[in-house]
């Protein structure tokens, strides 16, 4: 839900406080209220967090709830369900008062969005182009509604996609064979 018809700047967004614990994204200057995550969406993000830990990725490089400044018509701020940072990206955030990857910081290596009802356009269209413009090497769209996982690899400024369904094993361009099926990811458990 858009809260204001007025456009706000990135700086105004960073200083915005409505006195609640509500979470917002900034989409081309518009403040967008984020709906509460479903139990399934949280379970999927937690499952993937644990999966990446098993792959040997240090916990300080994994983030749930991190904000990412992304390019659009204006600077946008997105909050993916999960992000995997590079070593340099994790170091750049050390000591920060807010968990936000700014435009002058290294982009995450991977972002994962779990699709919520009525949010499909944002994950498949808007975030896809913003994450590509940001140079994020890999973007996953986990879609429990359509029962598929789309893995996008950033190649020369655009994403190339592979779609995984049911018992197909996921392959990550960055992390190789994950020994996990699309169905396991979509259920949020093995």
MDAnalysis code that builds the backbone (N, CA, C; Angstrom):
import MDAnalysis as mda
import numpy as np

u = mda.Universe.empty(570, n_residues=190, atom_resindex=np.repeat(np.arange(190), 3), trajectory=True)
u.add_TopologyAttr("name", ["N", "CA", "C"] * 190)
u.add_TopologyAttr("resid", np.arange(1, 191))
u.add_TopologyAttr("resname", ["UNK", "UNK", "UNK", "UNK", "UNK", "UNK", "UNK", "UNK", "UNK", "UNK", "UNK", "UNK", "UNK", "UNK", "UNK", "UNK", "UNK", "UNK", "UNK", "UNK", "UNK", "UNK", "UNK", "UNK", "UNK", "UNK", "UNK", "UNK", "UNK", "UNK", "UNK", "UNK", "UNK", "UNK", "UNK", "UNK", "UNK", "UNK", "UNK", "UNK", "UNK", "UNK", "UNK", "UNK", "UNK", "UNK", "UNK", "UNK", "UNK", "UNK", "UNK", "UNK", "UNK", "UNK", "UNK", "UNK", "UNK", "UNK", "UNK", "UNK", "UNK", "UNK", "UNK", "UNK", "UNK", "UNK", "UNK", "UNK", "UNK", "UNK", "UNK", "UNK", "UNK", "UNK", "UNK", "UNK", "UNK", "UNK", "UNK", "UNK", "UNK", "UNK", "UNK", "UNK", "UNK", "UNK", "UNK", "UNK", "UNK", "UNK", "UNK", "UNK", "UNK", "UNK", "UNK", "UNK", "UNK", "UNK", "UNK", "UNK", "UNK", "UNK", "UNK", "UNK", "UNK", "UNK", "UNK", "UNK", "UNK", "UNK", "UNK", "UNK", "UNK", "UNK", "UNK", "UNK", "UNK", "UNK", "UNK", "UNK", "UNK", "UNK", "UNK", "UNK", "UNK", "UNK", "UNK", "UNK", "UNK", "UNK", "UNK", "UNK", "UNK", "UNK", "UNK", "UNK", "UNK", "UNK", "UNK", "UNK", "UNK", "UNK", "UNK", "UNK", "UNK", "UNK", "UNK", "UNK", "UNK", "UNK", "UNK", "UNK", "UNK", "UNK", "UNK", "UNK", "UNK", "UNK", "UNK", "UNK", "UNK", "UNK", "UNK", "UNK", "UNK", "UNK", "UNK", "UNK", "UNK", "UNK", "UNK", "UNK", "UNK", "UNK", "UNK", "UNK", "UNK", "UNK", "UNK", "UNK", "UNK", "UNK", "UNK", "UNK", "UNK", "UNK", "UNK", "UNK", "UNK", "UNK"])
u.atoms.positions = np.array([
    [0.840, -1.176, 0.000],
    [0.000, 0.000, 0.000],
    [0.884, 1.238, 0.000],
    [0.639, 2.153, -0.916],
    [1.362, 3.414, -0.973],
    [0.789, 4.343, 0.087],
    [1.685, 4.943, 0.879],
    [1.239, 5.797, 1.972],
    [1.078, 7.248, 1.588],
    [1.796, 7.674, 0.589],
    [1.766, 9.084, 0.253],
    [1.786, 9.274, -1.252],
    [1.026, 10.228, -1.726],
    [1.066, 10.550, -3.148],
    [2.254, 11.455, -3.443],
    [2.796, 12.064, -2.416],
    [3.961, 12.920, -2.574],
    [5.213, 12.068, -2.696],
    [6.105, 12.489, -3.525],
    [7.390, 11.802, -3.654],
    [8.296, 12.241, -2.510],
    [9.010, 11.278, -1.940],
    [9.985, 11.628, -0.910],
    [11.365, 11.256, -1.420],
    [12.358, 11.903, -0.877],
    [13.735, 11.642, -1.282],
    [14.288, 10.457, -0.502],
    [15.410, 9.974, -0.963],
    [16.099, 8.888, -0.273],
    [16.463, 9.319, 1.147],
    [16.949, 10.536, 1.307],
    [17.322, 11.045, 2.630],
    [16.111, 11.126, 3.549],
    [14.972, 11.569, 3.010],
    [13.741, 11.615, 3.805],
    [13.311, 10.208, 4.223],
    [13.486, 9.250, 3.327],
    [13.174, 7.866, 3.663],
    [14.053, 7.375, 4.817],
    [15.339, 7.666, 4.729],
    [16.263, 7.214, 5.781],
    [15.899, 7.801, 7.140],
    [15.309, 8.984, 7.150],
    [14.938, 9.642, 8.408],
    [13.466, 9.443, 8.782],
    [12.717, 8.720, 7.972],
    [11.285, 8.553, 8.206],
    [11.032, 7.703, 9.452],
    [10.166, 8.184, 10.307],
    [9.766, 7.452, 11.512],
    [8.329, 7.824, 11.826],
    [7.442, 6.836, 11.687],
    [6.037, 7.114, 11.973],
    [5.645, 6.697, 13.393],
    [6.652, 6.346, 14.200],
    [6.398, 5.981, 15.592],
    [5.906, 4.555, 15.777],
    [5.917, 3.762, 14.700],
    [5.498, 2.366, 14.788],
    [6.672, 1.468, 14.420],
    [6.461, 0.173, 14.498],
    [7.468, -0.792, 14.062],
    [7.224, -1.247, 12.627],
    [6.395, -0.516, 11.889],
    [6.063, -0.881, 10.519],
    [7.308, -0.840, 9.640],
    [7.328, -1.743, 8.648],
    [8.429, -1.835, 7.708],
    [7.981, -1.250, 6.380],
    [8.866, -0.460, 5.758],
    [8.535, 0.196, 4.493],
    [9.630, -0.044, 3.478],
    [9.214, -0.069, 2.205],
    [10.148, 0.007, 1.102],
    [9.930, 1.360, 0.446],
    [10.944, 1.821, -0.254],
    [10.840, 3.048, -1.035],
    [10.840, 2.625, -2.493],
    [9.775, 2.952, -3.205],
    [9.658, 2.565, -4.606],
    [9.524, 3.816, -5.460],
    [10.630, 4.180, -6.102],
    [10.654, 5.369, -6.958],
    [10.068, 6.593, -6.265],
    [10.461, 6.796, -5.016],
    [10.049, 7.970, -4.269],
    [8.765, 7.815, -3.486],
    [8.091, 6.663, -3.600],
    [6.847, 6.443, -2.859],
    [7.101, 5.479, -1.703],
    [6.563, 5.810, -0.558],
    [6.682, 4.978, 0.636],
    [5.648, 3.854, 0.540],
    [6.111, 2.603, 0.587],
    [5.243, 1.441, 0.449],
    [5.273, 0.655, 1.760],
    [4.111, 0.493, 2.380],
    [4.004, -0.287, 3.604],
    [4.123, -1.766, 3.261],
    [4.975, -2.473, 3.981],
    [5.174, -3.901, 3.745],
    [4.208, -4.696, 4.613],
    [3.458, -5.618, 3.999],
    [2.550, -6.439, 4.800],
    [3.340, -7.400, 5.681],
    [2.724, -7.864, 6.748],
    [3.366, -8.858, 7.609],
    [3.608, -10.125, 6.793],
    [4.729, -10.770, 7.051],
    [5.067, -12.000, 6.337],
    [4.199, -13.149, 6.838],
    [3.819, -14.026, 5.913],
    [3.082, -15.227, 6.299],
    [4.047, -16.193, 6.977],
    [3.489, -17.159, 7.683],
    [4.321, -18.173, 8.320],
    [5.129, -18.936, 7.276],
    [4.509, -19.249, 6.137],
    [5.219, -19.979, 5.086],
    [6.397, -19.164, 4.564],
    [6.200, -17.879, 4.304],
    [7.297, -17.040, 3.805],
    [8.447, -17.002, 4.798],
    [8.136, -16.880, 6.077],
    [9.191, -16.873, 7.103],
    [9.895, -18.225, 7.170],
    [9.124, -19.296, 7.048],
    [9.707, -20.640, 7.097],
    [10.650, -20.851, 5.918],
    [10.256, -20.386, 4.725],
    [11.108, -20.533, 3.542],
    [12.409, -19.753, 3.725],
    [12.328, -18.515, 4.185],
    [13.538, -17.701, 4.392],
    [14.445, -18.344, 5.437],
    [13.871, -18.869, 6.506],
    [14.664, -19.518, 7.556],
    [15.320, -20.795, 7.038],
    [14.574, -21.553, 6.245],
    [15.102, -22.785, 5.656],
    [16.305, -22.466, 4.758],
    [16.178, -21.435, 3.934],
    [17.287, -21.070, 3.050],
    [18.475, -20.531, 3.839],
    [18.214, -19.796, 4.912],
    [19.285, -19.318, 5.790],
    [20.086, -20.523, 6.302],
    [19.374, -21.538, 6.798],
    [20.033, -22.744, 7.316],
    [20.767, -23.491, 6.207],
    [20.197, -23.536, 5.019],
    [20.831, -24.209, 3.886],
    [22.171, -23.554, 3.553],
    [22.190, -22.221, 3.505],
    [23.435, -21.528, 3.189],
    [24.468, -21.677, 4.305],
    [24.010, -21.768, 5.539],
    [24.948, -22.068, 6.645],
    [25.603, -23.427, 6.423],
    [24.799, -24.430, 6.029],
    [25.336, -25.774, 5.770],
    [26.340, -25.767, 4.626],
    [26.182, -24.841, 3.690],
    [27.122, -24.729, 2.571],
    [28.443, -24.089, 2.992],
    [28.496, -23.616, 4.246],
    [29.729, -23.017, 4.747],
    [29.778, -21.508, 4.647],
    [28.660, -20.883, 4.326],
    [28.634, -19.422, 4.287],
    [28.482, -18.927, 5.716],
    [29.375, -18.075, 6.140],
    [29.372, -17.570, 7.517],
    [28.098, -16.787, 7.804],
    [27.599, -16.924, 9.017],
    [26.342, -16.279, 9.399],
    [26.417, -14.761, 9.284],
    [27.600, -14.171, 9.443],
    [27.695, -12.707, 9.348],
    [27.513, -12.204, 7.920],
    [27.505, -13.129, 6.940],
    [27.253, -12.734, 5.551],
    [25.810, -12.967, 5.130],
    [25.000, -13.570, 6.003],
    [23.598, -13.858, 5.708],
    [22.719, -12.845, 6.416],
    [21.713, -12.330, 5.722],
    [20.840, -11.320, 6.324],
    [19.381, -11.578, 5.986],
    [18.538, -11.482, 6.996],
    [17.092, -11.445, 6.829],
    [16.673, -10.048, 7.275],
    [15.916, -9.345, 6.442],
    [15.440, -8.013, 6.813],
    [16.395, -6.874, 6.494],
    [17.422, -7.132, 5.698],
    [18.343, -6.062, 5.319],
    [17.683, -5.191, 4.248],
    [18.017, -3.925, 4.240],
    [17.521, -3.013, 3.220],
    [18.597, -2.862, 2.143],
    [18.148, -2.743, 0.903],
    [19.085, -2.593, -0.214],
    [18.657, -1.406, -1.065],
    [19.526, -0.415, -1.176],
    [19.276, 0.701, -2.082],
    [19.462, 0.182, -3.505],
    [18.482, 0.455, -4.344],
    [18.507, -0.050, -5.721],
    [18.146, 1.081, -6.675],
    [18.607, 0.954, -7.892],
    [18.328, 1.970, -8.905],
    [16.980, 1.736, -9.542],
    [16.312, 2.807, -9.832],
    [15.055, 2.801, -10.569],
    [14.954, 4.171, -11.205],
    [13.758, 4.641, -11.472],
    [13.597, 6.007, -11.957],
    [14.177, 6.965, -10.914],
    [14.011, 6.610, -9.645],
    [14.652, 7.278, -8.515],
    [15.229, 6.156, -7.658],
    [16.024, 6.494, -6.672],
    [16.556, 5.446, -5.804],
    [15.408, 4.801, -5.049],
    [15.394, 3.469, -5.053],
    [14.415, 2.696, -4.306],
    [15.142, 1.954, -3.199],
    [14.401, 1.527, -2.205],
    [14.965, 0.695, -1.145],
    [14.095, -0.541, -1.038],
    [14.710, -1.684, -1.173],
    [14.010, -2.964, -1.125],
    [14.435, -3.743, 0.111],
    [13.539, -4.611, 0.584],
    [13.819, -5.450, 1.750],
    [13.554, -6.901, 1.340],
    [14.573, -7.581, 0.805],
    [14.366, -8.969, 0.393],
    [14.196, -9.877, 1.614],
    [13.675, -11.068, 1.353],
    [13.472, -12.019, 2.439],
    [14.806, -12.572, 2.954],
    [15.799, -12.648, 2.081],
    [17.115, -13.144, 2.463],
    [18.148, -12.541, 1.523],
    [19.322, -12.252, 2.041],
    [20.431, -11.781, 1.212],
    [21.713, -12.468, 1.662],
    [22.572, -12.755, 0.686],
    [23.905, -13.274, 0.961],
    [24.887, -12.196, 0.528],
    [25.642, -11.697, 1.479],
    [26.607, -10.635, 1.204],
    [27.963, -11.215, 0.840],
    [28.734, -10.461, 0.086],
    [30.135, -10.804, -0.134],
    [30.897, -10.474, 1.150],
    [32.105, -10.926, 1.232],
    [32.955, -10.589, 2.388],
    [33.096, -9.074, 2.492],
    [33.326, -8.409, 1.348],
    [33.490, -6.953, 1.329],
    [32.204, -6.248, 1.759],
    [31.073, -6.780, 1.332],
    [29.791, -6.202, 1.711],
    [29.520, -6.316, 3.201],
    [29.859, -7.462, 3.779],
    [29.675, -7.662, 5.224],
    [30.584, -6.713, 6.005],
    [31.808, -6.544, 5.540],
    [32.750, -5.636, 6.202],
    [32.247, -4.190, 6.113],
    [31.696, -3.824, 4.957],
    [31.199, -2.455, 4.776],
    [30.058, -2.128, 5.741],
    [29.321, -3.125, 6.186],
    [28.203, -2.906, 7.107],
    [28.604, -2.918, 8.586],
    [29.808, -3.385, 8.865],
    [30.242, -3.468, 10.264],
    [30.117, -2.115, 10.952],
    [29.448, -2.111, 12.089],
    [29.309, -0.896, 12.885],
    [28.248, 0.069, 12.385],
    [27.543, -0.290, 11.304],
    [26.514, 0.611, 10.773],
    [25.342, 0.700, 11.751],
    [24.734, 1.871, 11.851],
    [23.597, 2.045, 12.752],
    [22.307, 1.520, 12.125],
    [22.338, 1.273, 10.819],
    [21.170, 0.745, 10.111],
    [21.652, -0.303, 9.113],
    [20.944, -1.409, 9.028],
    [21.327, -2.499, 8.137],
    [20.818, -2.211, 6.726],
    [21.557, -1.345, 6.025],
    [21.182, -0.958, 4.666],
    [22.420, -0.963, 3.779],
    [22.283, -1.592, 2.621],
    [23.353, -1.612, 1.626],
    [23.149, -0.390, 0.744],
    [24.001, 0.605, 0.928],
    [23.899, 1.854, 0.173],
    [24.476, 1.681, -1.233],
    [24.191, 2.635, -2.107],
    [24.614, 2.544, -3.502],
    [26.137, 2.503, -3.670],
    [26.868, 3.084, -2.727],
    [28.328, 3.080, -2.852],
    [28.974, 1.853, -2.203],
    [28.168, 0.906, -1.737],
    [28.674, -0.319, -1.114],
    [28.568, -1.476, -2.112],
    [29.355, -2.541, -1.902],
    [29.227, -3.704, -2.791],
    [27.815, -4.292, -2.697],
    [27.224, -4.658, -3.830],
    [25.884, -5.244, -3.786],
    [25.943, -6.645, -3.177],
    [24.827, -7.137, -2.654],
    [24.794, -8.530, -2.211],
    [25.106, -9.458, -3.380],
    [25.608, -10.635, -3.064],
    [25.841, -11.638, -4.102],
    [24.526, -12.245, -4.567],
    [23.613, -12.438, -3.599],
    [22.341, -13.093, -3.863],
    [21.250, -12.434, -3.044],
    [20.086, -12.239, -3.655],
    [18.891, -11.839, -2.912],
    [17.790, -12.839, -3.226],
    [16.951, -13.107, -2.219],
    [15.825, -14.018, -2.363],
    [14.560, -13.264, -1.981],
    [13.578, -13.315, -2.870],
    [12.256, -12.772, -2.590],
    [11.274, -13.931, -2.589],
    [10.471, -14.035, -1.526],
    [9.399, -15.025, -1.468],
    [8.119, -14.270, -1.818],
    [7.462, -14.692, -2.882],
    [6.291, -13.994, -3.400],
    [5.118, -14.121, -2.436],
    [4.493, -12.998, -2.163],
    [3.269, -12.950, -1.360],
    [2.097, -12.676, -2.296],
    [0.886, -13.083, -1.900],
    [-0.282, -12.796, -2.745],
    [-0.390, -11.307, -3.064],
    [-0.722, -11.013, -4.301],
    [-0.912, -9.654, -4.814],
    [0.385, -8.843, -4.872],
    [1.543, -9.505, -4.749],
    [2.837, -8.832, -4.823],
    [3.664, -9.322, -6.018],
    [3.062, -10.121, -6.887],
    [3.792, -10.763, -7.969],
    [4.519, -9.767, -8.880],
    [3.834, -8.695, -9.290],
    [4.464, -7.716, -10.177],
    [5.713, -7.112, -9.564],
    [5.661, -6.841, -8.280],
    [6.818, -6.228, -7.629],
    [8.030, -7.160, -7.673],
    [7.815, -8.458, -7.414],
    [8.938, -9.396, -7.374],
    [9.423, -9.790, -8.766],
    [8.499, -10.018, -9.690],
    [8.868, -10.480, -11.026],
    [9.309, -9.353, -11.955],
    [8.796, -8.151, -11.769],
    [9.100, -7.071, -12.706],
    [9.985, -5.997, -12.106],
    [9.455, -5.285, -11.111],
    [10.152, -4.107, -10.600],
    [11.455, -4.463, -9.903],
    [11.392, -5.413, -8.975],
    [12.611, -5.772, -8.252],
    [13.624, -6.416, -9.182],
    [13.145, -7.177, -10.141],
    [14.050, -7.811, -11.107],
    [14.889, -6.753, -11.823],
    [14.252, -5.710, -12.332],
    [15.016, -4.687, -13.053],
    [15.895, -3.878, -12.103],
    [15.410, -3.606, -10.899],
    [16.209, -2.844, -9.934],
    [17.429, -3.638, -9.467],
    [17.235, -4.916, -9.182],
    [18.363, -5.740, -8.741],
    [19.384, -5.924, -9.870],
    [18.905, -6.029, -11.103],
    [19.825, -6.137, -12.243],
    [20.626, -4.848, -12.383],
    [19.952, -3.696, -12.280],
    [20.650, -2.415, -12.374],
    [21.667, -2.257, -11.250],
    [21.400, -2.861, -10.113],
    [22.300, -2.794, -8.944],
    [23.485, -3.743, -9.102],
    [23.405, -4.667, -10.079],
    [24.497, -5.604, -10.321],
    [24.520, -6.773, -9.359],
    [23.369, -7.153, -8.834],
    [23.297, -8.300, -7.924],
    [23.404, -9.560, -8.770],
    [24.425, -10.362, -8.498],
    [24.793, -11.486, -9.357],
    [23.713, -12.553, -9.481],
    [22.940, -12.752, -8.429],
    [21.938, -13.815, -8.458],
    [20.698, -13.372, -7.684],
    [19.533, -13.640, -8.259],
    [18.259, -13.255, -7.668],
    [17.312, -14.437, -7.771],
    [16.780, -14.870, -6.630],
    [15.820, -15.977, -6.607],
    [14.437, -15.422, -6.328],
    [13.472, -15.906, -7.088],
    [12.065, -15.615, -6.822],
    [11.428, -16.939, -6.422],
    [11.139, -17.072, -5.147],
    [10.512, -18.286, -4.623],
    [9.009, -18.009, -4.604],
    [8.286, -18.749, -5.419],
    [6.868, -18.455, -5.623],
    [5.990, -19.627, -5.180],
    [5.532, -19.612, -3.914],
    [4.662, -20.686, -3.448],
    [3.305, -20.685, -4.149],
    [2.890, -19.572, -4.703],
    [1.592, -19.468, -5.367],
    [1.614, -20.264, -6.680],
    [2.689, -20.107, -7.457],
    [2.820, -20.823, -8.724],
    [3.660, -22.095, -8.593],
    [4.095, -22.396, -7.365],
    [4.878, -23.609, -7.064],
    [6.126, -23.727, -7.945],
    [6.930, -22.641, -7.941],
    [8.177, -22.672, -8.699],
    [9.215, -21.752, -8.061],
    [10.463, -22.055, -8.354],
    [11.586, -21.225, -7.919],
    [12.305, -20.777, -9.184],
    [12.403, -19.466, -9.364],
    [13.105, -18.915, -10.518],
    [14.455, -18.408, -10.045],
    [15.514, -18.934, -10.654],
    [16.873, -18.511, -10.329],
    [17.367, -17.666, -11.491],
    [17.692, -16.405, -11.174],
    [18.137, -15.464, -12.191],
    [19.627, -15.174, -12.002],
    [20.364, -15.270, -13.093],
    [21.799, -14.984, -13.078],
    [22.047, -13.715, -13.880],
    [22.779, -12.785, -13.264],
    [23.083, -11.509, -13.906],
    [24.195, -11.715, -14.924],
    [23.874, -11.472, -16.191],
    [24.841, -11.646, -17.273],
    [24.794, -10.387, -18.134],
    [25.887, -9.643, -18.144],
    [26.020, -8.447, -18.965],
    [24.851, -7.478, -18.789],
    [24.467, -7.246, -17.534],
    [23.466, -6.241, -17.227],
    [22.024, -6.703, -17.233],
    [21.776, -7.964, -17.610],
    [20.415, -8.501, -17.629],
    [20.398, -9.856, -16.919],
    [19.219, -10.253, -16.470],
    [19.080, -11.556, -15.833],
    [18.671, -12.619, -16.846],
    [19.359, -13.760, -16.796],
    [18.964, -14.969, -17.508],
    [18.343, -15.881, -16.472],
    [17.215, -16.504, -16.804],
    [16.484, -17.252, -15.792],
    [16.386, -18.733, -16.089],
    [16.310, -19.488, -14.987],
    [15.998, -20.917, -15.025],
    [14.903, -21.138, -14.002],
    [13.893, -21.899, -14.397],
    [12.751, -22.153, -13.520],
    [12.810, -23.598, -13.039],
    [12.620, -23.758, -11.729],
    [12.653, -25.081, -11.100],
    [11.301, -25.367, -10.462],
    [10.817, -26.596, -10.659],
    [9.544, -27.013, -10.081],
    [9.682, -28.399, -9.464],
    [8.782, -28.743, -8.584],
    [8.623, -30.037, -7.920],
    [9.957, -30.637, -7.463],
    [10.299, -31.805, -7.988],
    [11.479, -32.517, -7.480],
    [12.766, -32.209, -8.239],
    [12.776, -31.136, -8.996],
    [13.976, -30.726, -9.718],
    [14.977, -30.126, -8.734],
    [16.229, -30.588, -8.798],
    [17.280, -30.049, -7.934],
    [17.675, -28.653, -8.390],
    [17.756, -27.729, -7.440],
    [18.169, -26.362, -7.746],
    [19.668, -26.305, -7.990],
    [20.052, -25.479, -8.951],
    [21.462, -25.203, -9.219],
    [21.635, -23.699, -9.146],
    [22.583, -23.276, -8.336],
    [22.887, -21.865, -8.181],
    [24.137, -21.533, -8.992],
    [24.083, -20.509, -9.843],
    [25.295, -20.119, -10.572],
    [26.462, -19.795, -9.630],
    [26.173, -19.240, -8.457],
    [27.237, -18.881, -7.516],
    [27.666, -20.020, -6.601],
    [26.712, -20.870, -6.216],
    [26.995, -21.855, -5.178],
    [26.910, -23.299, -5.665],
    [26.654, -23.515, -6.961],
    [26.629, -24.864, -7.532],
    [25.388, -25.645, -7.151],
    [25.521, -26.954, -7.197],
    [24.405, -27.832, -6.852],
    [24.155, -27.750, -5.354],
    [22.903, -27.529, -4.981],
    [22.576, -27.290, -3.577],
    [22.010, -28.518, -2.886],
    [21.786, -29.594, -3.639],
    [21.204, -30.820, -3.089],
    [19.881, -30.532, -2.388],
    [19.076, -29.678, -3.017],
    [17.754, -29.339, -2.506],
    [16.824, -29.171, -3.708],
    [15.596, -29.647, -3.563],
    [14.637, -29.546, -4.656],
    [13.795, -28.281, -4.521],
    [13.157, -27.934, -5.606],
    [12.243, -26.790, -5.577],
    [11.137, -27.044, -4.560],
    [10.614, -28.264, -4.502],
    [9.539, -28.600, -3.555],
    [9.990, -28.392, -2.114],
    [11.214, -28.774, -1.789],
    [11.720, -28.587, -0.421],
    [11.786, -27.101, -0.079],
    [12.269, -26.294, -1.006],
    [12.347, -24.850, -0.765],
    [10.946, -24.278, -0.599],
    [10.025, -24.674, -1.463],
    [8.659, -24.140, -1.424],
    [7.908, -24.538, -0.161],
    [8.279, -25.665, 0.440],
    [7.644, -26.102, 1.688],
    [8.371, -25.536, 2.908],
    [9.611, -25.106, 2.701],
    [10.395, -24.567, 3.805],
    [10.930, -25.633, 4.738],
    [11.094, -26.868, 4.218],
    [11.696, -27.946, 5.011],
    [12.065, -29.117, 4.110],
    [12.968, -29.934, 4.632],
    [13.423, -31.118, 3.858],
    [12.516, -32.285, 4.099],
])
